[in-house]
Amino acid sequence: MDSRIHDLLRNYICPQLGGVRFIGIHGMRGIGKTTLARAIHDEICQDFDRTCFLSNVREKSEKHSLVSLQEKLLSRILMTKDENIDDEYAGAAMIERRLCKLKVLVVIDDVDHINQLNKLAGCRDWFGPGSRIIVTTPDIHLLRGHDGTDKIRAMVMDLPELEVAHWKPEAFSNLSQVSLLHIRNVDLPKGLTFLSNSLRLLDWSGYPLRSLPQNFEPDKLIELNLCRSNIEHLREGAKIL
């Protein structure tokens, strides 16, 4: 992924701001999601009380169980020896109880199942004010299905080659709080009926449709980049010259 996306995400995450933010980074395996998440983690980690980078969640949950990842998360954040957790439900409750007052930076890398997210970072109430939770995954459906989806504020989908996405037209309807959306090389043969009115930056290279959704209100939009797109109208009656 290019340096511009790195800078956009780093500035957006802004650890000095309050509130808890979930940031989703989506794309095929091998395009640099983990490298990007690691670089951002290393640059801003000093601004948090505690940090944890959980790498290769897919592989480690298969080999060692989800409980082992919960134990690692708690031990790194609390700086203790590995916690002894009976099962993943007890682990989820312990994470919520022990981290809810701490400003933490947590990277959950290569997630491939919704249960992994639900048991490692169920919702924003699990973490203290100012916390940032970065999730990398090859599966956008997973991000949309997460209990904290409506709290995800930034999404990156940067594909090396054009990929047809057979999403429903309302695919983004439960991402109403997203304010940064970067997409490259995604075709939508079924169309698109929703974009978040909270968007401040919309960067969609190769936008495949002739117009933005009719109900999209870009009142908060600061930057719009639709290079190499098929767009003819931003909104009905507003032709692009």
N, C-alpha and C positions, 0 to 999 in steps of 0.2 A: 504494500500500500504506500502511496506517495506521501511526501513530507507534509503536504498541505492538509491531508486528512488527519495526520498526526497532530498538527498544530490546532486544527479545529476542535478535535476531541479534547486535547489538553486544556485549551482555553475554556471550552464548554464545561468541563468537569469542575473547574474552579473550586478548589477545596476551601477557599476562604468563605464561600457562601454557606448559609445554613440549609437545613432540610436534608433529606436522604434522597439520593439519586441512584437509579438503576440505569446502567448504560449497556446496551446490547450491541455486540459486534458480530455480524453475520457474514458468512461467505463460505465458499468451498474450502476443503482442507488443502493446505499448502500455499495459500495466497498471502500469508503473513499476519493473520489475526493474533496469534500468540506473541509474535515479535512486537507488534504494535502495542498490545496490552502490557507487555513487559516493559517497554520503553516508557510508557506513560506512568506505570507503577513506580519505576525507578526515579522518575523526575519529580513526582509529587509526594512520595511516601513520607517525607519529613514533615509534612503538614498534618499528619494524623497521629492520634494517640498510639495506635497499633496497626499493623498491616499483615496481610497474609495473601500469598499467591498460591492458589491451588491449581497446579498444572496437571494436564492429562487426566481430567476427571473421568472421562469415558473409560479409559483403559484401567485406571486404578480402582474404579468402582466395580469393574468386572473381576479384577484379580483379587482385590482385598476387601471388598464390600464398602457400602456407603458409610457405615459406622466408622471405618478407619479414616475417612476423609473428615467426618465430623470431629473426631478426636484430634486430628492434625490441625484443623481450623481453630479449635478451642485452645490447644496447647500453644500455638504460635501467637494468638492474640493475647492470651492471658500469661504467656511466658512461663508456663509450668510444664512438668512432665506430662506425657500423654494421659489425657483423661480416660477413665474407664467407663464406657457407655454400654448399657445393656442391649439397646436396639436403636434403630434410626428414629423412632418416635420420641424416645427419651432424649436422644441426641438433639433433635430439633427443639424440644422444650428447653434443654440446657443452653443452647446457643441463644435463644430469645432471652432467657433469664439473665445470662451472664454478660451479654454484649449490648443490651438495650440502652446503656448509659455511656457507652464508649464511642468516640468518633473514630471509625475504622475505615480502612481501605481494603477491600477484599476483591481479588480477581478469581473468578471461577472459570477455568479454561477448558475448552473442548467438551462442553455439555451436550449430551445427545438424548437425554430422557427428562421429561418434566419432573419426575420424582426427585432427581438430583437437585434441581433448583428448589423445589418445595421443602426439601429437608436440609439444605445448606443455607438458603436465604429466602425464607418463605414470604416475607413482606417487609416493608420499610420499618415497621414498628419493632422489628428485631434488633435494630441498630440505633445508635445514638445520633443526635443532630450533627449534620455535616458529613455523615458517612457517605461513601461512594462504593457501589457494588458494580463491578465490570464483569459482564458475561460474554464469553466467546462461544459460538456454536455454528455448525453448518446447517441448522434447522430453524428457519424463521417461525415455523408453526409452534415450536417450543417456546419462543419468546412471547408469542401472542397468547399462548395458553397458560402462562405463569400467573400465579395469584398476584404478583406484583406488577403485572403488565401495564396497568394504568398509571404506574409510577415511573415507567421507563421514559426517559427524557431525550435520549439520543440513540440513533440506530444507523449502523454502517453496513451496507451490502455491496461489496466491491468484488465483482466477478471478472476473471481474466478474459472470458469469452462470453458471447451472447447466450443466455439461458432462458428458455421458455418457462414461465412460472404459471402453473395452472391454479392460481388462487381464485377464490370467489371475489367478485367486484368489491365487496365490503371488507376485504382482507385487513385493512388498517383501522377498522372501526373501533377496536378496543385498544388503540394506541393514541388516545385522545390528548395525552399530555406531551407527546414527542415534540420537541422544539428544534432538533437538529436531525435532518434526514439526508443521508448521502447514499445514492444508489447508482450503480454502473452496470450496464449490460444485462438488464432484466426486461424481458418481453412479457406483456400482459394481454394475451389473446381474448380474455374474458372482460377486459376493461377494468375501470377503477371508479368507485363511487364515493370514496372518502379519503380525505387528507386532514390531518390535525389542524385546527384553527390556531393552535399554539405555536405552529412552526415559525421560527425566526430565520432559519437557514434551510433552504431546499436546494440541494445539489444533486440533480438527477441527469447524469450524462446518458444520452440515448433514450430519453423519455419517449415511449412508444406510441402514445395516444395523441389525438389532435387537439385536445383541450384538457385543462385541469377539471376535477370534479365540480359540478355545478354548485354544490353546497359549500365549497371551500371558500372561507373568508380570510384572505391574507392580510388582515389588519396588523398583525404583529410581525409580518415578514420583513426582514432587513436585507437579506441577500437571496437572489434567485439565479440559479445557473442551470439552464436546460440545453446545454450545447449538444449538437448532433442529434437533436430530437425531431419528432414529427409534429410538434405542436403548431397549431395555427391560431388558436384562440386561448388566451389565459382564462377568460370567462366568457359566457355567452354575450355576444355583441361587442367584444373587445378584441379586435383582430390585431395580431402581431405584425408590425411593419417590417 
